[in-house]
């Protein structure tokens, strides 16, 4: 994963301040910059969000941290 974080304010946060939520999306280090298959991930304490970096306002997948870790472990072993 890239160490660059892009912070986005939640669309549910009002302009008056108050309870605002921000999420830092980071692009996979395996994603190319030539418009290929790109994935961005944002981690919170209770969820891991995954989205297509070419469609930032589109849908995203949500995983619990344990499931995401299990996927990463499997993917790392499958690549070897």
Secondary structure by P-SEA (a helix, b strand, c coil): cccbbbbbccccccccccbbbbbbbbccccccccccbbbbbbbcccbbbbbcccccccbbbbbcaaaaaaaaaaaaaaac
